């Protein structure tokens, strides 16, 4: 495994024949094993007991993925320990699929200093994904995990199609006999859902969908030119410019990545696989894969474009790709989509004798795999997975040790950390606002920027400032460019004392703010880099330390670990003092 994941170093090696994939004997069919599991009401109740599963979750270290929590299903999860030695034939994928995916991974550009870590990460991901275990993984190896889940999806669809074809032949042969098909045979040939789509992929932008479909095509066809329906239309609608505007070439790398390609966030496309053709723009009720942005899918669930929630009734694999970027769109769209999963359609238009028993019994969620990938941890990701994972094979939530981003701070700094007490996660918003009003607002000084990750919190603070006739302006995602420019100018020239900034506005604009002498973080930004970037905007006298005021509680632990590092975050949160000061040169 280690050798084939390394980046090819010379073009001459491309001409070498690919290594043959040896077919292993007695390799379990993970597809059949996953869908054929015998589940009764007792097992279903166990999987639905979120409180107990959370209480009994085990902490483990997974090679290449890091510290993780294991939420057991009906059987104990076997954890990968020697990742680099994984034989791809153990996945049960066919040899052509393995060979094509191997070539894609081998051609991936990787940081040579991280080759071993990436090899281990990819190996563990393949092992977990191919065994139909739910996974929340923290990774910036987008090409790697994307290629892996695309190969897994294709393998699933091939086996699903082959099962349906084989059962159809069995039934046709038996029905042609004098006695007709037996009840036993009919029951054994249940192989379908209420609808055809069995895979849902959610990604933030059209450029992500473009890359995913390119990978699916490459894994199916390899170097051959396979037939793709509506390819020109797809290229016209989903491709985008790869050039960076000259005015932004010095922006951070993650923002430059955001600027490339097609950034349309309202789309949906149906994909169907046949024996020799990859069909794009297939009607959703005839598609195998629904590839959508959260907004694009929501529009046909309960939006202006229809109410098609029945399309999500029989989903076997659900992918949430680049959840970190979806945070900057509207996370409520994700939550609504998950609330619509696995419902039984009001009208059934398929042969009920072919529908798998798990769908008829209302156990669909226990035979569905959820994979979520993000570049950093977040409490909403963990909540989404724990609340929605009913997979009988269990769930793995990665929470790797973090170094933090404080090393990026370039100025002398005093961090004043205010820890407010709250026991119920549902009361965090109210407790944070009360502490801010009672303890922070009264000590604000002119030239203070107030960073507010949530737009709802921003509206609340803006209304409070308006009521109190405070001197302030704001930069938020719904403000027109001219209004934002005027707000920044008024703040810089001290015609207004405070500048309120939302994280989403900054994420999409990444513009330097001038005139900043102090920063108040109503909550740590979701993006780990933003804390240091706002601090580095300081226009104050460099002889004096810049003051950054931060409000935290115990439910901010993941954000704290991302920014301050795992060890420092634990030390801050375990300290009993309400206010802590951290001074650095």
Buried (B, 14 or more C-beta within 10 A) or exposed (E): BBEBBBBEEEEEEEEEEEEEBEEEEEEEEBBEEBBEBEBEEEBBEBBEEBEEBEEEBEEBEBBBBBBBBBBBBBEEBEBBEEBBEBEBBBBBBBEEBBBBBBBBBBEBEBEEEEBEBBBBBBBBBBBBBBBBBBBBBBBBBBBBBBBBBBBBBBBBBBBBBEBBEEBEEBBEEBEEEEEEBEEEBBEEBBBBBBBBBBBBBBBBBBBBBBBBBBBBBBBBBBEEEEEBBBEEEBEEBBBBEEEBEEEEEEBBEBBBBBBEBBBBBBBBBBBBBEEEEBBBBBEBEEBBBBBBBBBBBBBBBEBEEEEBBBBBBBBBBBBBBBBBBBBBBBBEBBBBBBEBBBBEBEEBEBEEEBBBEBBBEEBBBBBBBBBBBBBBBBBBBBEBBBEBBBBBBBBBBBBBEBBBBBEBBEBBBBBBBBBBEBEEEEEBBEBBBEBBBEBBBEEBEEBBBBBBBBBEBBBBBBEBBEEEEBBBBBBBBEBEEEBBEEBBBBBBEEEBBBBBBBBBBBBBBBBEBEBBBBBBBBBBBBBBBBBBBBBBBBEBEEEEBBBBBBBBBBBBBBBBBBBBBBEBBBEBBEEEEEEBEBEEE
